[in-house]
């Protein structure tokens, strides 16, 4: 499988390209256009042997099977549609879309062309702990899953963020962006094909110089199988040795699984810690050596026209739910109590 990289605006392009290369795909080249020269410099440092080419040349290259894209979020859908109509499958960074109109355009392009539109939900796809959790659930270790609690804290790193990062029209809002990860995990681990957004909220609790920037968000979901709670934020303190203490707790009828994906605070070193409590007792699993599946499966999907990496319907459902949560979110105002016109059951 041959792919090309277009849209080098976010550092997630590093693991997207690296994952495909490790899975045995060949990179035909990359378009160096970027809104963030630091991302381009980091890309060249990591992949010094990859050739540069224009966007048009890469899209016109009949030997290229897939386009990978981490452009400015608001630009990803249009690039994906363009690529699909040029006969390419597409993998984009999350969020895959930032508006309902964009989602409709992408869905129409998939139906029209038969191409794959995959969103790299990295907090599941490139985290070995999630693979282990999935196996435990499939084996019945905790019975039937009835709830997930997904926490997605991030470090702001304001000094290195480009201007578009603080423009809601360009990045889509905190729930459209970060919370798409937790919504993906809720659907996946509960076996749900859809869900309702019971309540959602966003707020700004940081410094007064960015009053419109959403640095906190939460969502309450419910499907016909389970419930879920999501909290995302930009408040990871500098003392943490990684970018965020991402956690997922999965409640089953016969036990619980907790993932501490990136760090075990004041505990075991390394990443990918899985804690299991079941009828046999308590145990810790070091999942760091578990092989990742997404990129390898996606390469095979391109060849076989299958959906083993992520079902197309699932990808669209995650995008739709994230957009819905963002659109109906009430605004939390620090120091002003509950929103004056909050939805029934809104989270405070």
Backbone torsions as a table, in degrees:
resi	resn	phi	psi	omega
1	UNK	NA	132.1	178.8
2	UNK	-110.6	136.4	-179.7
3	UNK	-135.5	165.0	176.5
4	UNK	-135.7	150.5	-178.6
5	UNK	-105.6	123.6	177.1
6	UNK	-131.2	128.5	-179.4
7	UNK	97.9	71.8	-178.5
8	UNK	-97.9	64.7	-176.7
9	UNK	-110.3	-12.9	179.9
10	UNK	-133.8	144.8	-176.8
11	UNK	-64.5	-14.0	176.6
12	UNK	-61.0	-18.9	177.3
13	UNK	-60.3	-24.6	-179.3
14	UNK	-63.7	-50.9	-177.7
15	UNK	-76.9	-23.0	176.5
16	UNK	-66.6	-48.6	178.7
17	UNK	-69.5	-45.8	-179.4
18	UNK	-60.1	-39.8	-179.8
19	UNK	-65.6	-40.2	178.2
20	UNK	-68.0	-40.6	177.8
21	UNK	-62.0	-43.6	179.5
22	UNK	-64.6	-28.8	179.3
23	UNK	-80.6	-1.5	175.5
24	UNK	102.4	2.7	178.0
25	UNK	-78.5	163.2	-179.9
26	UNK	-114.7	132.1	178.4
27	UNK	-90.1	119.8	-179.0
28	UNK	-80.8	-12.4	179.0
29	UNK	148.7	176.2	179.0
30	UNK	-142.8	147.7	175.0
31	UNK	-87.1	120.0	-175.1
32	UNK	-76.6	-0.9	-180.0
33	UNK	-61.1	134.0	-178.7
34	UNK	-155.9	155.6	171.2
35	UNK	-93.9	-5.6	-176.3
36	UNK	-135.6	97.1	-178.2
37	UNK	-56.1	-25.4	179.6
38	UNK	-67.5	-33.9	177.1
39	UNK	-67.3	-44.0	178.5
40	UNK	-61.4	-43.3	178.9
41	UNK	-62.0	-42.6	178.7
42	UNK	-65.5	-35.6	178.8
43	UNK	-65.8	-47.2	179.8
44	UNK	-62.5	-36.3	179.0
45	UNK	-66.1	-41.0	-177.8
46	UNK	-76.9	-31.7	-175.4
47	UNK	-128.7	66.0	-173.3
48	UNK	-66.2	-18.5	-175.4
49	UNK	-93.5	-4.9	-178.6
50	UNK	-80.6	141.6	-176.0
51	UNK	-88.4	151.6	176.6
52	UNK	-93.8	144.1	177.5
53	UNK	-155.0	160.5	179.8
54	UNK	-73.9	158.2	177.9
55	UNK	-56.9	-45.7	-178.7
56	UNK	-62.4	-41.1	-179.2
57	UNK	-64.4	-39.5	179.9
58	UNK	-68.7	-39.6	179.1
59	UNK	-70.8	-29.2	179.4
60	UNK	-82.8	-12.0	-177.7
61	UNK	-74.4	110.7	-176.4
62	UNK	-67.2	-17.2	-179.3
63	UNK	-82.2	-9.5	-179.5
64	UNK	-85.3	121.8	-178.1
65	UNK	-89.6	-32.1	-172.6
66	UNK	-141.2	145.1	171.3
67	UNK	-108.7	131.2	173.1
68	UNK	-109.3	140.9	-167.7
69	UNK	-145.2	126.8	171.0
70	UNK	-128.8	49.4	178.6
71	UNK	-70.9	178.0	171.0
72	UNK	-51.4	130.9	-172.3
73	UNK	-48.3	-41.8	-177.7
74	UNK	-67.9	-14.9	-178.1
75	UNK	-98.1	-7.5	-171.2
76	UNK	-68.8	-41.6	-176.5
77	UNK	-61.9	-46.1	-179.2
78	UNK	-62.5	-40.6	177.5
79	UNK	-64.9	-39.4	179.7
80	UNK	-63.9	-44.3	179.4
81	UNK	-62.7	-43.5	177.9
82	UNK	-58.4	-46.6	-178.3
83	UNK	-65.8	-42.6	-179.5
84	UNK	-64.1	-38.6	179.2
85	UNK	-73.1	-14.2	172.7
86	UNK	-90.7	6.4	175.9
87	UNK	89.0	17.7	-177.9
88	UNK	-108.5	145.6	163.9
89	UNK	-75.7	164.0	-172.5
90	UNK	-137.6	136.8	165.7
91	UNK	-124.7	123.4	179.0
92	UNK	-116.9	156.5	171.3
93	UNK	-69.4	159.6	173.4
94	UNK	-80.8	150.1	-6.3
95	UNK	-76.8	142.0	-179.2
96	UNK	-69.6	-29.6	179.2
97	UNK	-140.4	159.6	178.3
98	UNK	-122.2	-4.3	177.0
99	UNK	-141.6	159.9	177.1
100	UNK	-64.0	-35.7	178.7
101	UNK	-63.8	-39.9	177.3
102	UNK	-63.2	-43.4	179.2
103	UNK	-60.1	-43.1	178.6
104	UNK	-61.2	-39.9	178.5
105	UNK	-63.5	-43.4	-179.4
106	UNK	-67.0	-43.9	178.9
107	UNK	-60.6	-40.6	179.1
108	UNK	-65.2	-39.5	-179.9
109	UNK	-66.8	-39.1	177.0
110	UNK	-63.0	-45.6	179.5
111	UNK	-63.6	-37.4	-177.4
112	UNK	-73.4	-40.1	-170.7
113	UNK	-103.4	-21.2	-174.9
114	UNK	74.6	13.4	-179.5
115	UNK	-82.0	162.3	177.2
116	UNK	-89.1	131.9	170.6
117	UNK	-118.5	105.4	-177.8
118	UNK	-114.3	137.2	175.3
119	UNK	-106.3	128.6	-178.6
120	UNK	-81.6	90.9	176.1
121	UNK	-80.5	84.1	-167.4
122	UNK	-64.2	-27.2	-177.8
123	UNK	-71.3	-9.0	168.8
124	UNK	-113.0	-45.0	-171.3
125	UNK	-70.6	-29.8	-177.4
126	UNK	-115.3	24.5	178.2
127	UNK	-117.4	106.6	-178.3
128	UNK	-55.1	-32.5	-179.3
129	UNK	-58.4	-34.1	-179.1
130	UNK	-70.2	-30.6	177.5
131	UNK	-66.2	-44.6	178.5
132	UNK	-62.8	-43.3	179.2
133	UNK	-59.6	-42.7	179.1
134	UNK	-60.9	-39.1	178.1
135	UNK	-67.1	-40.9	178.8
136	UNK	-61.5	-43.1	179.9
137	UNK	-65.5	-42.9	179.4
138	UNK	-62.0	-31.2	179.5
139	UNK	-81.8	-2.8	178.8
140	UNK	80.3	20.3	-174.0
141	UNK	-61.1	-32.1	-178.1
142	UNK	-122.1	18.7	179.3
143	UNK	74.1	-149.7	179.9
144	UNK	-82.6	131.8	-179.9
145	UNK	-75.1	129.0	-178.3
146	UNK	-117.6	-15.2	178.7
147	UNK	-161.1	148.1	167.8
148	UNK	-124.3	145.7	171.5
149	UNK	-123.1	111.3	-177.0
150	UNK	-110.2	124.5	179.9
151	UNK	-113.8	126.9	-178.0
152	UNK	-128.0	68.2	176.5
153	UNK	-76.3	145.2	-179.9
154	UNK	-134.6	151.7	172.8
155	UNK	-84.7	134.1	-175.7
156	UNK	-68.4	-41.8	-179.1
157	UNK	47.9	49.8	-170.8
158	UNK	-55.8	-35.8	-174.2
159	UNK	-63.9	-23.8	-177.5
160	UNK	-106.7	7.3	-179.2
161	UNK	-86.6	134.3	176.1
162	UNK	-71.5	167.5	-176.4
163	UNK	-59.0	-37.8	-175.0
164	UNK	-64.4	-22.5	-178.0
165	UNK	-61.4	-27.6	-177.4
166	UNK	-102.3	6.5	-178.7
167	UNK	-106.1	106.6	-174.4
168	UNK	-58.3	-34.2	179.6
169	UNK	-64.7	-23.0	-177.2
170	UNK	-100.7	-27.6	179.9
171	UNK	-107.1	-12.9	169.8
172	UNK	98.0	-12.3	-176.6
173	UNK	100.2	155.8	-171.4
174	UNK	-65.4	-32.7	-179.0
175	UNK	-78.8	-40.3	174.2
176	UNK	-59.3	-39.4	-174.9
177	UNK	-83.6	-84.0	-171.0
178	UNK	-66.3	-44.3	-172.8
179	UNK	-65.4	-14.6	175.9
180	UNK	-59.5	-32.3	176.6
181	UNK	-60.3	-50.1	-175.8
182	UNK	-70.8	-32.8	176.1
183	UNK	-66.0	-42.0	175.3
184	UNK	-56.9	-44.8	-178.4
185	UNK	-69.0	-37.9	177.0
186	UNK	-58.5	-51.4	-179.5
187	UNK	-61.1	-43.9	-175.6
188	UNK	-65.4	-51.5	-173.1
189	UNK	-77.4	-21.6	176.7
190	UNK	-93.2	-8.8	-177.5
191	UNK	72.3	25.0	-177.9
192	UNK	-89.1	140.0	176.3
193	UNK	-94.6	-13.7	178.3
194	UNK	-161.8	172.6	179.9
195	UNK	-160.3	164.1	173.3
196	UNK	-104.8	143.1	172.2
197	UNK	-87.9	102.6	-177.9
198	UNK	-70.9	-40.6	179.6
199	UNK	-161.5	153.3	175.7
200	UNK	-155.0	155.3	-178.2
201	UNK	-154.5	152.3	173.6
202	UNK	-135.1	161.7	178.2
203	UNK	-164.3	167.4	173.7
204	UNK	-122.3	116.5	-178.1
205	UNK	-119.0	0.4	-178.1
206	UNK	-85.6	-149.4	-175.6
207	UNK	-64.1	155.0	-175.6
208	UNK	-74.9	-8.4	-175.9
209	UNK	-78.9	-12.3	178.0
210	UNK	-127.2	61.8	-170.7
211	UNK	-63.9	-23.9	-176.9
212	UNK	-94.7	-6.4	-178.5
213	UNK	-78.9	126.5	179.8
214	UNK	-82.6	111.2	179.1
215	UNK	-109.5	5.9	177.7
216	UNK	-147.5	140.6	176.1
217	UNK	-155.3	152.9	177.9
218	UNK	-149.7	152.7	-176.2
219	UNK	-143.0	140.1	170.8
220	UNK	-115.0	121.8	-178.4
221	UNK	-114.0	155.8	172.6
222	UNK	-150.0	131.9	175.4
223	UNK	-115.9	-175.2	177.2
224	UNK	-76.5	-2.0	-177.8
225	UNK	-118.1	-29.2	-169.7
226	UNK	-162.8	173.3	174.9
227	UNK	-118.6	163.0	179.6
228	UNK	-151.7	148.2	175.0
229	UNK	-126.5	138.9	-178.8
230	UNK	-127.7	132.9	169.3
231	UNK	-130.7	127.7	178.3
232	UNK	-129.4	149.8	-177.7
233	UNK	-162.7	171.0	176.8
234	UNK	-117.8	42.3	-174.3
235	UNK	-116.3	18.0	176.1
236	UNK	-59.5	125.2	-177.4
237	UNK	-74.8	154.7	-178.1
238	UNK	-64.0	-20.9	-178.8
239	UNK	-71.3	-16.9	178.5
240	UNK	-74.9	136.3	-174.5
241	UNK	-78.2	1.8	177.7
242	UNK	-137.8	178.7	-170.4
243	UNK	-73.4	-18.0	179.8
244	UNK	-176.4	149.3	-179.8
245	UNK	-93.1	68.6	-178.5
246	UNK	-66.5	129.3	-178.3
247	UNK	-135.2	151.8	173.9
248	UNK	-141.1	125.5	174.5
249	UNK	-111.8	127.0	-178.2
250	UNK	-114.9	116.4	-179.2
251	UNK	-96.0	124.8	175.2
252	UNK	-117.2	170.5	-179.0
253	UNK	-71.9	-14.3	-178.6
254	UNK	-128.3	16.5	178.7
255	UNK	160.6	-176.4	-180.0
256	UNK	-135.0	153.1	171.4
257	UNK	-126.0	129.9	173.4
258	UNK	-119.8	130.0	175.7
259	UNK	-104.3	124.8	167.0
260	UNK	-110.5	96.8	-163.2
261	UNK	-72.0	-40.1	-168.1
262	UNK	-115.8	-17.1	179.8
263	UNK	-165.8	144.1	172.1
264	UNK	-107.0	99.9	-170.9
265	UNK	-54.8	124.8	177.9
266	UNK	51.9	30.6	-178.4
267	UNK	-131.1	-133.6	-176.6
268	UNK	-68.4	145.8	177.4
269	UNK	-72.8	166.6	174.2
270	UNK	86.0	-169.1	-176.1
271	UNK	-118.2	178.0	171.2
272	UNK	59.6	58.8	176.5
273	UNK	-94.6	128.5	177.6
274	UNK	-118.4	122.4	178.5
275	UNK	-110.7	127.9	-177.0
276	UNK	-122.3	131.1	170.3
277	UNK	-121.4	117.9	179.4
278	UNK	-141.2	-169.1	-175.7
279	UNK	-64.0	-19.4	-179.7
280	UNK	-87.3	-14.5	-179.5
281	UNK	136.6	-147.1	-178.7
282	UNK	-122.8	143.7	176.4
283	UNK	-155.2	155.9	176.1
284	UNK	-112.4	135.9	177.6
285	UNK	-119.2	126.6	172.3
286	UNK	-84.6	105.0	-174.9
287	UNK	-95.6	6.3	-170.7
288	UNK	-63.3	-23.2	-179.3
289	UNK	-93.6	1.9	-178.4
290	UNK	-68.6	128.7	-178.9
291	UNK	-64.6	141.9	175.9
292	UNK	-84.0	150.7	-172.4
293	UNK	-114.2	-27.8	-166.8
294	UNK	-57.5	-54.2	-174.0
295	UNK	-66.3	-41.7	177.7
296	UNK	-61.6	-44.0	178.6
297	UNK	-66.4	-37.0	-179.7
298	UNK	-66.1	-41.0	176.3
299	UNK	-58.7	-42.8	179.0
300	UNK	-67.7	-37.8	178.9
301	UNK	-61.4	-39.4	178.9
302	UNK	-61.2	-40.1	-179.2
303	UNK	-75.3	-41.2	-171.0
304	UNK	-99.2	-6.3	-177.0
305	UNK	59.3	45.4	178.8
306	UNK	-111.7	-175.7	-177.7
307	UNK	-134.0	48.3	-176.8
308	UNK	-81.3	-26.3	-179.6
309	UNK	-72.2	-45.9	178.1
310	UNK	-166.3	120.8	178.3
311	UNK	-56.6	139.1	-177.9
312	UNK	-58.6	-39.5	179.3
313	UNK	-61.7	-40.0	179.6
314	UNK	-61.2	-45.6	-179.4
315	UNK	-58.4	-47.1	-179.6
316	UNK	-65.8	-37.0	-179.9
317	UNK	-65.8	-42.4	176.9
318	UNK	-59.3	-47.2	179.9
319	UNK	-59.4	-44.3	-177.4
320	UNK	-65.1	-43.2	-179.4
321	UNK	-67.3	-38.8	178.3
322	UNK	-64.4	-42.2	177.6
323	UNK	-63.7	-40.3	-179.7
324	UNK	-65.9	-42.1	178.1
325	UNK	-61.9	-41.3	179.7
326	UNK	-65.9	-44.0	-174.7
327	UNK	-66.5	-35.9	-175.8
328	UNK	-98.5	4.8	-177.4
329	UNK	-65.2	135.2	171.6
330	UNK	-84.4	157.8	-178.3
331	UNK	-95.3	122.8	175.8
332	UNK	-89.6	126.5	-178.6
333	UNK	-109.3	118.6	-178.4
334	UNK	-60.8	133.0	176.5
335	UNK	80.6	1.5	-176.8
336	UNK	-115.1	10.9	178.6
337	UNK	74.3	-156.2	-178.0
338	UNK	-74.5	151.0	177.7
339	UNK	-57.4	142.4	-176.1
340	UNK	-65.3	-33.7	-179.8
341	UNK	-122.2	57.8	-179.0
342	UNK	-74.0	151.8	173.2
343	UNK	-70.1	156.2	174.9
344	UNK	-59.2	127.5	177.3
345	UNK	80.7	13.5	-178.1
346	UNK	-62.8	149.2	179.8
347	UNK	-85.9	141.8	-178.0
348	UNK	-108.3	NA	NA
